[in-house]
């Protein structure tokens, strides 16, 4: 009989995601601890990135990334443990779109041990 094991939710393992900044490290919230606006932005951003056709022309990719900018900023700010930390991260990233994308994609793609996965059938 198919089943899913959710016992890990009782005590999830929350690995930190660390961003190295010029003046030290910033530990972001685990994905499972994102506030609602961060979760929403992450889902929208994941969908936009998944739809991006790497064979399409550069203009189409640029348009897709431009559409994702607000979600990237929202996700990165929500992942920070405080407004002060969010301001610090956004100041370091500034207008560097590639750096923002790099951090956001790495954050989304991180291996979340404790994530729900189907159990073996008995």
KEDRENBA-216936 format. One record per residue (C-alpha): residue number from 0; residue in one letter; x, y, z. Coordinates in Angstrom, 1 decimal. Layout:
<sites>
NUM_A_X_Y_Z
...
</sites>
This chain:
<sites>
0_X_0.0_0.0_0.0
1_X_1.4_3.4_-0.9
2_X_2.2_5.7_2.0
3_X_4.3_8.7_3.0
4_X_6.3_9.1_6.1
5_X_5.9_12.5_7.8
6_X_7.4_11.6_11.2
7_X_10.3_13.9_10.4
8_X_8.0_16.9_10.7
9_X_8.0_16.4_14.5
10_X_11.6_17.5_14.6
11_X_12.7_18.7_11.2
12_X_16.4_19.0_10.6
13_X_16.9_22.7_9.6
14_X_20.2_23.2_8.0
15_X_21.4_26.8_7.7
16_X_22.1_28.4_4.4
17_X_25.0_30.7_4.7
18_X_25.9_33.6_2.4
19_X_29.4_34.9_2.7
20_X_29.5_38.7_2.6
21_X_32.5_41.0_2.4
22_X_32.2_41.7_6.1
23_X_31.2_38.3_7.4
24_X_28.5_35.6_7.1
25_X_24.8_35.9_6.9
26_X_22.7_32.8_7.9
27_X_19.4_32.7_6.0
28_X_16.3_31.0_7.3
29_X_15.7_27.4_6.3
30_X_13.3_27.2_3.4
31_X_10.7_25.5_5.6
32_X_10.8_28.5_7.9
33_X_10.1_31.1_5.3
34_X_7.2_33.4_6.0
35_X_4.3_33.2_3.6
36_X_5.5_36.0_1.3
37_X_8.8_34.2_0.9
38_X_7.2_30.9_0.2
39_X_4.9_32.5_-2.4
40_X_7.8_34.2_-4.1
41_X_9.9_31.0_-4.1
42_X_7.0_29.1_-5.8
43_X_6.5_31.8_-8.4
44_X_10.2_32.0_-9.0
45_X_10.7_28.2_-9.3
46_X_7.9_28.1_-11.8
47_X_9.3_30.9_-13.9
48_X_12.8_29.4_-13.9
49_X_11.4_26.0_-14.8
50_X_9.5_27.5_-17.8
51_X_12.7_29.2_-19.1
52_X_13.7_27.6_-22.3
53_X_17.5_27.6_-22.4
54_X_17.3_27.2_-26.2
55_X_15.2_30.4_-26.6
56_X_16.8_33.6_-27.7
57_X_18.5_35.9_-25.3
58_X_15.8_38.5_-25.5
59_X_13.1_35.9_-24.3
60_X_15.4_34.9_-21.4
61_X_16.0_38.5_-20.4
62_X_12.2_39.1_-20.4
63_X_11.7_36.1_-18.2
64_X_14.3_37.2_-15.7
65_X_12.9_40.7_-15.7
66_X_9.5_39.3_-14.8
67_X_11.2_37.4_-11.9
68_X_13.0_40.3_-10.4
69_X_10.4_41.2_-7.8
70_X_10.1_37.6_-6.7
71_X_13.9_37.3_-6.4
72_X_14.0_40.4_-4.2
73_X_11.0_39.2_-2.1
74_X_12.5_35.8_-1.6
75_X_15.9_37.1_-0.6
76_X_14.5_39.6_1.9
77_X_12.1_37.0_3.4
78_X_15.0_34.5_3.8
79_X_16.9_36.9_6.0
80_X_16.4_36.6_9.8
81_X_15.6_40.4_10.2
82_X_15.0_43.6_8.3
83_X_18.5_44.7_9.2
84_X_20.0_41.6_7.7
85_X_17.8_41.9_4.6
86_X_18.9_45.5_4.1
87_X_22.5_44.5_4.5
88_X_22.2_41.6_1.9
89_X_20.3_43.9_-0.6
90_X_23.0_46.6_-0.2
91_X_25.8_44.1_-0.9
92_X_23.9_42.7_-3.9
93_X_22.9_46.2_-5.1
94_X_21.9_46.1_-8.8
95_X_24.0_43.0_-9.5
96_X_21.3_40.9_-11.2
97_X_23.5_37.9_-11.7
98_X_24.6_37.8_-8.0
99_X_20.9_38.0_-6.9
100_X_20.0_35.1_-9.3
101_X_23.0_33.1_-8.1
102_X_22.0_33.5_-4.4
103_X_18.3_32.9_-5.1
104_X_18.8_29.8_-7.2
105_X_21.3_28.3_-4.8
106_X_18.9_28.9_-1.9
107_X_16.0_27.3_-3.7
108_X_18.1_24.3_-4.9
109_X_19.7_23.6_-1.5
110_X_19.4_20.0_-0.3
111_X_16.8_20.1_2.4
112_X_17.3_16.9_4.5
113_X_14.1_16.1_6.2
114_X_12.0_17.0_3.2
115_X_9.0_14.8_2.6
116_X_9.7_11.7_0.5
117_X_7.6_8.6_-0.1
118_X_8.3_5.6_2.1
119_X_9.0_2.2_0.7
120_X_6.0_0.0_0.4
121_X_5.6_-2.8_3.0
</sites>
